[in-house]
């Protein structure tokens, strides 16, 4: 009854909303919103641009499209359940029928930190996706085929789990994550097939910062200024460090680097080049190496101090496998003239870099001419399936439709079984007061 009455009442907050909107918009200045690209940055990117239009012929690779979804239940006193599911669609050359592999991963625990409640569902989804991708790739390899594993999003952990509380809270889940990621990359290296991930939208600065370092190197500047740029993972970090420099040093960097505006890689590519092609692949070092000191050995020591023997050794073994697998390279691909560029992560072993990822301490471009044919082979396959800037890839769209996890479906079909089985095991589950209030209202 209350809901029906409220639906007939004009929104009582609209006048306040509009006044606040006008106040905020009045503070925007057009000259700040128009991001003018520094000329030296545009020139640096164009030097790293390869014009290329994908072939119209489908390559003999067996395409494996992988996608997943996740849902979460939260109860009082910290009880949290995350359910991830993923599917792999296998499309062999010359075959119309698709083969489907499926995987579900569930994590149950008492989580007391809001940050972990945000991180854990993504870990659960990734474990499901990497697990099903490895199963599908093994199936293709055993049948004598050569797969191309295509995942949605990124192959790179931009935020590496480093905090002690994560290893105290969910160490086994982290071990599974590192093992799952390492397993797929090692399988790809050993059997010579590419693993790629395609992202529609990305706001990282890996390419931007690599180009700034090239500009600095070409200028002949070294010493303290060069090390400041080399040790900065993003333009925001660099601007903070520049603010602490002497005025003369700061003016040198600002004059050379164009003020260090926070332009994400996709924006940089989109505004600098127009035709089809891709940027020179950039090898990505583990993000943990941007921390000072012996980051990885220190992490191993702390894990052994925090966790009991067997559990600690499993986590350390999983970490070692993760850092010992081949690295990831990133390139930005524009499939057609005028189209928006996509971020493409690709297993570096397919480019000829099969050494351990831990050997790379800073992001670096691949050697000139090396691995470009492998990139073109992948782009030929992706270009064949390119739909439009919104759907962008037919196999990924199909995998997304199967794996997408609807909240209503989860709450009506999955969650009741979870609650019933947990209670049968003696876990007392109380709905959160916030959730009960929503039901009563």
N, C-alpha and C positions, 0 to 999 in steps of 0.2 A: 504494500500500500504506500509506504514512504517513498519507495523508488518511483512509483507512478506519479506521485505528487511532485517529486523533485524534477522529473523529466519535463514538467510543464513550466518550471520556474526558470527565468533567465539566469545564466551563470552569474552569481553574485560577485565573482572576482574579476570579471572581464574589464571593468573600468580601471581597476588597480593594475591589472596586467598591461593594459594599453599605455597608461601613464609611465609605467616602469620601462616598457619597450622604447617609448619615445626618449626617455632619459638616457638609456644605454646607447641607442642608435646615434643620438646627438654627439656622443663622445667618439664615434668612429671618424677617422679622417681618410679620405680617398687615397691620398698619396701613400699612406701606410699599407693600404690593402692591395695596391697594384705592385706586385713583386717584380721589379725590374731586374732582369738577369745580368749579373756582372759579365762583361764581354769576355774576360779571360776564362771564366768558368764555362761559358758557351763554347769557346774555342777548344778548351780542354776536353769537353764531352764529345765534340765532333771529331776530335782526333781518335777517340775511343769508340766510334760508331762504325758499324759494318752494315752497309746497304745490302738487303737481301729480301727477295720475294719468294715465299715458300713454293715448292714444286706442287703441281696439281695431281701428281701421282702418289698414291698411298704406298708407304714403305712396307717391307715385309715384316716389320715388328708386330708382335702381338700386344695390343693395347690393353692395359689393365687400369680401369678408372676406379679410384678409391675415394670414398667420402664417408663421413660419420656424423653422429649427433649425440647429444648428452642431455640428461635431465637430472635434477637433484631434488631430494626430499630433506627437509630440515625439521627437527623436533626439539623439544625443550631439553635442557641440560647438555647441549652440544652434539647430540646424536645427528649424524648427517649421512645420507646415502646418495652416492652418485652412480648413475647407470649410463654407460656409454655403449653405443652400438655402431657398427661400421660394416660396409659391404664393398666387395671388389667385383666389378663387372669385367669379365674376360672376353675380349673380342679378337678372335683369331683371323688372320688374313683370308679373305675369300669365303668366310662363313657368316651367315646372317644371324644365326642363333647366338645368344649371349649365355655364358656360364656365370653363375653367381656363387661367390663365397661370402659367408657371413660370420661375424664375431660379436660377442657381447662381453663387456667387462663391467664388474660391479665392485665398488669400494664402499665399505661400511666402517664407520669409526666415530669417535667422539672428537669433534674439532672445536677448539676454543678460540681460534684466531680468525678474524674475518678475512684476512688476506689468504689464508689457506682454504677457506670455503670458496674463494674465487679461483684459486690455482688448481685445486684437486680435480674439479670436473674436466678441465682441459687436459690434465694428465691422463685421466680415465679414457677420454675420447681418443687421445693420441695412441695409447696402448692398444685400443681396439683397432684403430686404423692401421698401425704398423704391423700388428699381428696378422690381420687379414691380408694385407699387401704381401707379406712374406709367404703366406700359404699359397696365394694365387701365383706368385712368381715362381715358387718351387714347382707347382703343378705344370706351368708352361715349360720350365727348363727340363723337367723330367720327360716331357713329351717331345723334346727335341727342338722347341721353339726358343726365340729370343724375345723377352718381354720388354715393354716400355711401361714402367709403373708411373701413373699419373695421379698425383694427389692434389687436393684442394688446399690452398694456403701456402705454408712455408715448410721447408725441410730444416730450418735453422732455429735453435733455441736462443732467441734474442735476450730473454731473461733467464739466465742459468740459475737453478736452485742452489743458493749458496748459504742461506741463513741456517743457523743451527736449529732453530725451532722446527724447520721442515723435516730435518733428519730425526728429530725426536718424535715428531707428530706422525709421520707416515713414511718411514724408511723403506718398507717393502714395496710401496707403490712407486717410489722414486727408483728403486732397483729395477722393477719391471719396466719402467719407462726407458731407462738407459739401455737395458738389455734389448728391448723391442726395437729401438732406433738403431742400435749398433748392428743387430742381426740383419736387418734389411740392407743396410749399406755394405756390410761385409759380403752378403750373398750377391749383391750387384757387382761388387769388385771381383769376386772369384769367378763369376760367370759372364762378365763382360756386357752387362746391360745397363741402360740408364734409368735412374729414378729421378723424377722431376716433380715439382709442385708449382702450380700456377695460381697467382693471387690477383684477384680483380682490383683490390685496393691495398696500398701499402704506404706507410708514412715513415719508413726508416731512412737513414742518412748514409748508408754504407758507401754508395757510389759517390755521393757528394763529398764526403770526407776524403776518399781516396783521390779524387780530382784536386782537392785543395792541397794535399800533400805533393802531388805532381807539380802544381803551380809553384809551390814553395821550392821544390827541388830545382826546377828550371831557372828560378830566380837566383840561385846560388846561395841563398840564405841557409845557414845551418846553426849549430849550437843550441842555445836555450830556446830560441823561437821555433826551430824545427822540432825539437822534442816536445814542446807544448802542443803543437798541432798533431804530432804522431801519437801522443797519448790521449787525445780527446776522441771519444767515441761518437760525438754528435756536435753540431754547431752550437747548441745551447751550452754544452759543457765547455767548448772552446771559448765562447763569449765570456763565460764566468771566469776562466783563467786569464783571458786578456784584460779583464777589469782589474786584475791584481798586478799587472805589469807596470813598469815605469812608462811615463807618457810617451817618450820617444820610441820605445819598443812597440807600444800599442799602436802608435800611428803608422809604423812600418807595416805591421800585419794588416791593419785596417785598409791601408792604401793598396796593398797587394791582393788581398782576398775579397775586396769589395764589401766590407762591413760584416761579413759572415751572417747572412740572412738565413733563417731556418727554412730552406726550401727542401722538401722531401724529394727523394730520388725520382719518383714518378712525375712530379711537377717539373723537375729539372729536364727530364727527357722530353716531356710533352711540349715544353716551350722552346726547346733548343733544336729539335729536328722534326721533320714532317713525314718523310717517306718511310716505307717499310724497311725493317732491319732490326738490329739488336746491338746492345752495348757490349764491349769487350768483357768477357767473363771475369768476375772478381772473386778470388778465393777468400772465404770468410774464416777468420780465426775464432776459436771458442770465445764467447763474450766474457767469460771469466778471466781471460788474460788481460782485460783492461783494468783489473784490480792490481794494486801494488803488491810487490813481494812475490814469494813462491806460492801462488794462489792454489794450484792443484795439490802439491805435496802437503800444504797446510790444511786443505780440506780433508785429505785422507787421514791426517793425524787427528783432526777434530772428530771425524766420524768414529774412529777407533776409541777415542776418549768418551764419546757420548753413548755408544751402543754396546750391548753385550757381544762377546766374541763372535759367534757364528753369524749373527745378524750384521755386525759391522763388516765382517769379511765379505759377505754377499754384496753389500752396498759398495764397498771399495772395488770389488771385482767388476761390478756392473759399471762403475765410474771409469775404471781402467779400460773396459771394452768400448765405452762411449768415446773416450779420448783417443783410442787407438784405431778407430775406424776412419775411413777416408773423409776428407773435408767436404764441404758444400760450396759450390760457386753460385753466384747470382748474376743474372743478366736481365736487361729490360728489353722487351720485345714489342715492336709495333707491327701487327700482322698486315695492315693495309695503310695506304696513305690517308692521313687525317684521323685514323682511329686512335683511341687512347692506348697508351702502352700498358703492358702487363708486366708484373714482376715474375720472373721465372727462376726458381732455384733448381739446380741440377747437381747430381752426385758428381763430385770432381774426379772420381775414379774413371768415369766414362770419358773424361777429357785427358786422361793419361796421368792423373795425380792420385796414385793409389797409396801413397804414404800416410802415416797416421796424422790425424787432424791436430794432435798435440804438438806437432813440429812447427806449426804456423803460429807465430806470436802476434802478428799484425795482418790485417786484411791486405791482400796484394793481388794485382792483376796477373792473370796467367801469362806465360811467355808468349810473345808475339807469334801468331800463326799456329800455336799449339791448341788442339782440341776444338778448333772452329768447325771442322767438318762434322764432328759429333754433335755440336750445337745445331748445325744446319739440318742434320738428320732428324733431330727431335722436332725442330720447327716445321719441317716438311710434314711430319705426322700431325702436329697440332694445327698447322694451317689447313690441312685437309678437313679437319673437324670443326674449324672455326665457324661459329654461327653468326653472332653479332656482338656488339660491345656489352650487352647485358647478360646474355647466356654464355657467350664466348667459347664454349666447348661442349659439343653434344654428349660425349661419354661422361664427362663430369656432371652435366645436368641430369643425366639418367641416374647416376649414382647418388646424386643429391636427393632426387625425388624418392628413391628407395630408403635411404638412410635417415632422412630428415625425421626428427623425433618431436612429434606434436605434444604439447603440454597436456592437452585434454586427454589424448590417448594414454599418456603416461599416468595421469592422475586416476583415470577410470579403470585401466586394465593392469598396469604394472604395479603401482604403488600399493593397492590392497594386498597383493601377494607378498610384497616386501614386509609390510607391517605384520601380517599374519605369521609369516615364518620367523621373524625376529622375536615376536612375542612368544611363539612356541619354544624358542630357545632360551626363554627366560629374561629377555630384555624388556624392561618397562618403558613403553613409548608414550610420551605425553605431547599432544599437539601444542605448538607455541600459542601463547595468549593472543598474539597478533593475528594468527590464522583463525583462531576460534572467533575472534571479534569480527573478522570478515564474513564468516559463515552466519553469525547471528544478525549482522547488519543486513 
